[in-house]
Amino acid sequence: MALPFSSLFSLLLLLIFFFTDICNALPIAQNGTVEYLKLRLLHIKPFTTPSQALSFDSHRLSFFFSALHTPQSLKSPVVSGASTGSGQYFVDLRLGTPPQKLLLVADTGSDLVWVKCSACRNCTRHTPGSAFLARHSTTFSPNHCYDSACQLVPLPKHHRCNHARLHSPCRYEYSYGDGSKTSGFFSKETTTLNTSSGREAKLKGIAFGCAFRISGPSVSGASFNGAHGVMGLGRGPISLSSQLGHRFGNKFSYCLMDHDISPSPTSYLLIGSTQNDVAPGKRRMRFTPLHINPLSPTFYYIGIESVSVDGIKLPINPSVWALDELGNGGTIVDSGTTLTFLPEPAYLQILTVIKRRVRLPSPAEPTPGFDLCVNVSEIEHPRLPKLSFKLGGDSVFSPPPRNYFVDTDEDVKCLALQAVMTPSGFSVIGNLMQQGFLLEFDKDRTRLGFSRHGCALP
């Protein structure tokens, strides 16, 4: 249902107020341009079972938000979580004054930025550096429950705001489809990020959830090991990409480096226009339109038109991939989900063809939860079928086999695809399938760019 004009105007004023502190704090380079942000990505070790692989299935999110200068960007490392048993990629974030170093799951499938705070009542026993210490920061400030910013987050059931009380913080409760939840105070803080030139940028007024209660496997299970919270990079107004993107060209990009490479290479999350840093990759970048689902506005939807195995197009009904008017179906790109999920009719056809074309023996014992595994012992370079996706915009996404055949045991590789069983479900391109590709999310042009030739260190 469309909002009346008065409500739209109020929302516009709210967002202007919401981003004022951020925009006023951004660094300006000597040539007058705004530098881009650069955050390092880290990868935590992938799963050994499908249950571990589904460690943070943000595509099951049950709550959805509706909601100059030549821009360059900010950059930060993205780190593999391989060392702690998770299939996630982490962003190293410095929060507070003085800065406290935290590792957050980089997640394009959700909006809220949140961290475990020291007041968390049911978190595991805190070790130094495992939670944000709000009382040690001179710039920490919970939003008042009457603040306009509090309208941007889901409130707990039966929550009542005492407008008269000076200290009545904005409480939030963010739920995920598997029943996992995080709740706490929706707050503001200063974060310290690196720019493209290596300078530090202190950005004021970053909105985030200071969690004092977390529950459920997605956010508190063993597969979440090493994480202090989640960095939402979705399309909603409270995601980090939205909070910073208005100043940095509404664009961000990353390259998830292959976690099997040793030593693990460094990946980066870049917020803003990368311009010269990835010019070689941009020359070979392909683009596909980003679609908007009004019923799930958080997600980055792309359109799959067909699938081929070893160059042979499979006879999959195109309606299988369609995003219908009720908001069902479609395909999202999600850095916070490990495996790739496809509609059952498409998955079964792909599985049948790949099984037929694999010329490798089965392992002595089956791997629970995977429909196809092969024994690659004594085979230095096993030949595996090549999968490719024809996307909207006349582009083709052709990942190498290592992006969809994962090592689950010594000399055992399994097909890292799963079926979406419900007719209303949607497909998910997970972070394994994205490895080794430079992905650029351009909100202003509503397109996703991808390239195999842009993953060198920026």
N, C-alpha and C positions, 0 to 999 in steps of 0.2 A: 504494500500500500504506500503510495507516494506521500511524502511529508508536506504539510502546508508551508507556504512561503515563510511565515514567521519562525517555524521550527528550523527550516534550512538556514535562515539568516542567523539564528542563535547558534547553530552548529558551526557556521563559518566563523563567527566571532570567537567561539570556544577554541577552534583549531588555531586561529591566529594567536590567541593568548597562550596556547599550549606550546607553540614553537618559538615564541619570542626570545626566551632566554637562550635557547640553543643557537638560533641564528646570530645573535649578538656576540657569541663567543667564538666564532669560527676564525681560523687563522687566514691571513691574506698574504700571499707571496709577494716578492718584490716587484713582479711585473703586474700586480694588481689583480691577479686571478686567485680564486679560492683553491687551496690545495686539496687533494683528495685524501681520504682516510684509508689506512692500510692496517688490517688486523690479521695476525698469524692464525692459521687453522692447524689444529692438531687432531690426529686420528687415534682413537682408542681401539685396541685389537678387536677384530671381528669375532663373531659367534662361532660356536661349534654345533649348536642345535638351532632349529627354527625358532624355538621359544626365546633364545637369546637374541636371535636376529631381529625379532620383533620388539627389541628393547625399548624403542621410543616411537611407536606407531602413531605419530601425530596426525596421520590421515584419518584416524578414528576420532578426531576432536569432535566433541559433542556440543560445544558452544561456539557460535560464530558471531563476529562483529559486523554490523552494517555501517555500516557507517558512511642592472645586475651585472653579475660578473660571468665570465666564461667559466662554467663549473669544471673543476677537476675533481679530485677525490681524496678520501682518507683510506689508509690500508692497515690491516692487522693480520697477524699470522693465524692460520687455521691448522690445528694440530690433530693428528691421528690419535684415537683413543686405544690403540692396539695394546699398550702396556697394561691396561687395567681390565681387559675382558669385554669391552664394549665395541659395537660397530659404528660409533658416532664420530663426528668431527667436532672438535672443541675450538671455541674462540677464547683467547686470552684477554680478559677485560680487567682494567684497573678502575675500581669504583671507590668514591669517597675522597676525603681530604684529611690526612694524607692518603694516597691511593692504596687500596688493598687489591691484591692480585687474585682473580677468580677465573675458573674455567667454566664456560657455558656451552651447552649443546647448540650448535648453529642449526637453526630450524626454519626453513622456508614454509613450513606447513602450520605455523601458529603465529600469533601476534604478540602475546605478552612477553616482556622481558622480566624474568624473576630470578631471585637468588635465595638460597637458604640463609636465613639470618640467625644470629646467635641465640635469639629467643625461641627458636624452633623447638617445640615441645616433644615431638615424636621422631625427630631425626636421630640417626645413629650418634653415639657419643662424639662430640666435637674434638677434633685434633687441630693443632695450630694451622690456620689457613683454610680450614674446611667450611667456613661460613663467613658471611659478612658481619662485621662487628659495627653495628650502627652507632653505638655509643662512643666509638673511637673516632667517628668522623665529625668534623665541624660543619659540614655542609649537608648532612642528612636532614630531610624535612618530609614528614608524612603529610599527604594532602588531607585537608579537613573534609569531612564527609559532605559538607555543603559546597565544597569547591566544584566548579564546573568540570574539572578534570575527572572527578569521581564518576561522572556519567559515562565515561568511556570504558569502564570495566564492569564485569558481572558482579553483582553484590550477593552476599550470603543470604540464604533464606531467612526470613523473619528479621532481617537487618533493619534497625531503626536509627535514624540520624538525629542526634540531639543538637539542633541548630544553636541552642543557647550556650552550650559548653564550648569553651575555648579549645580544649583538647579533646576532640572527638574525631579520631582519624578515620580516613576512608578505608573501609575494609572491602576486600575482594575475595571471590572464590572462583577459581578457574578450573573447569572440569574437562576431562578427556573421556573418550568413548568407552575405554575399558574400565571406567570407574575411578581412575586416578584423579587426584585433586591437589591443588596447591592453594593455600589461603593465607592471608596476612594483611599488611598495610600497603596500599597503593601510594607510592612515595616519589620524591624527587631527590636527585643526587647529581654530583659532578663526576664526570668520567674523564679519564685521561687517555687519549688515543694518539697514535703516531700519524703524521701526514706523509705524503709522498716524498718529501724532501728530508724526512727523518726528524723533523721538528715535532715537539709535543703540542697537542691541542687539548686544552681543558674546556670541556663542554658542560655548561651549567644546565640544570633543569631537565635532565634525562629522566623520564618517567619509568618506574619499574616497580615490581612487586617484591616487598620484603616479606618473605614467607616465614610464618611461624608454625605452620602445620602442612605436612605433605603426606600423601597416602597413595597406595596403589603401585603396581609393578612398573609403570612407565616412568615414574619419577623417584621411586625409593627402592627398587629391586637391585639385585646384584649387577644387572646389566647397565645400571646408571652410575656404576662405580667411577669415581674420578670427577664427576660433574658436580658443580656447585649450584646449577640452575640451568635455565634455558634462555637463549637469545632468540626471541621471535623475530623473524625477517619477513613475515607475511605482508599482505596488502592493506591491512587495517591501520588505523591512525596511531595506535600505540606501539606498533612494531618499531624496532630500531631503524630499519631501513626507511620507514615513513617519517620518523622523527627527524632523521638527519637528511633524508633524501630531498626534501623541499629546498634545501640549500645546495645540494650537490647534484642537481640535475635529475632527481628521481630515478637514479640508476645505481645498481650494484652488481658486482661480479665476483666469481670465485673459481678456483680450480682445485678439485679434490684429488690430490696425488695418490698414486697406487700405494695402498698400505703394505703390499708384499715386498716393496723395494726396501733394501737394507743398505745403509742407514736410511730411515724414513725421510724423504724430502719434505721441505717446508712448503705449505700451501698458504695462500693469502685470500682474505676477504677484502675486497676493495669497494669502498662506498664513494660513488661519484664517477665522473667520466675519466677513464684511464688513459685516453689519448695516446701519447707517445710510448707509454710503458708497455703496451701490448699491441703496438702497431703491426708487427709481423703477423700476430694472430688475427687481428681485425681484417686484414686483407683477404683472409681465407674464411672468414666467419660466415656461417649460414644463419638465416633467421626464419622463425616461425611465429605466427601471431599468438599473442596471449589472449585468452578468452576470459570473460568475467561471468561468474555464476552468481546472480543476485542473492541466491539462497545460501551460498558459501563464499562470501566475498574475501575471505582470508587467502584462498588458494590461488596458485598460478596454474591455470588450465592451458593445455596445449591440445591440438587436434591430431590424432593418429588417423591416417587414411587407409593404410594397409601395412602388412608385415610380410617380409620375405625371409626365406632360409636358403643360404647358398645361392642367392640371386633368383630364386623361384618364388613368385608371389603366391601366397596361400589364399585359398578361396574362403576368406572370412567375410561374413556379411558386414558391410560398413556400418550398419545400425548398431553393431556391438560397441562401437567406439563413441557413439553420439552422446552429446550432452542435451537432454531433453528439456522441455519448458518447465518441468516440475523440479529441475535441479538435479536429476539423477544422471548417473553415467559420467562420461568425460574422463579426462586424464590429467593428473596434476604432477608437477615436478616438486619433489620433497627431499630436502637434504637431511631431514630428521628421521627418515625411514630407511632401513638398510636394504631390504630386498625390493624387488619389483613385483607389483601385483597387476594381473591382467584379468579381464572378464573370463569366466569359466569357459564359454564356447571358444574364445580365441586361444586361451591357455591350452586346452585339450588338443586343438589342431597343431599348435606349435610343438607341444610335447610329443605328439605322435610322429611328426616329421623329423624332429631332432633324434628321437630314439631310432628311427629307421636309418638315419644317416651316420650315426655314431658307430665306429668300427673298433670299439674298445670293450674289454670284458667288464663285467660287473664286479664290484668288490665282494670279498668273501662274506661280509656281513652288511646288511642294509643300514643306511643312515636314517634314523627315524625322522619323519616329517618331510623328506625330500623324495620326489617321485622318480628322479633319474640321477644315478651316481655311476661313476666309471673308475676303474682301476688304471692308474697311469704309471705303475711301477715299471721300471726298466724302459720307459719311453721318454726320451729327453724332450722332444717337441711334439706332444700329442696333437693330432689334427681334430679340431672340434668344429661343428657347423657354425656358419657365420649368420648372425641375426641382424636384420636391418628394419628400420621403421620409416615409412614414408609419412612425412608430416605436412600439415598445412603450410602454404607458402612455397610449395614445390621444393621442399628441402628434405634431405634424407639423413637420418641419424643412424650411423653404423658403428656401434661400439665393438671393441675387440672381444673375443670369447672370454678373456679373464674378467670382464665386467659382468658376466652372467653365469660363469662356471666358477664356483668358489671352493677353495681347499677346506674340507671339513675334517680331514685326518691325513696322516702321512700317506702319500700316493693315492689319495682319493679326492676326486672333484665331483661336485654336485651342481645341478642346474638350479641357480638361485632365482627362480621364478615361482610365484605362488598364484593360486586362483582366487579371484573375488567371487564368492559363492552367491551373494545376494543380487537379485536383478537391479536393485537400486544403487548398488555399490559403484565405485569409480576406480579407475586404474591409477597406479602410482609408479612413477619412475623414481626408484630409490637411489641412495647415494652410491651403492656399488656400481650401478649402471652409469652413473655420472663420472666415474673416476677417469682422470686423464683428459677431460674436456674443460676448456674455458667456457663457463656459462655466464652470460650477461643478461640480467633482468632489467629491461628498459620499460619503466612504467609509463612515461610520457608517450612513447611510440607504441605502447602495448605490444611488445614483441620480446621474444627470447632468442638471443644469439648464442651459437655454440661453435666451437672450433677445436680440433686436435692440435692446433699450432699456436697456442697462446699460453702454455703452462710453464714456461721458463720463469725463473724467479724475477719478479718485477723490480 
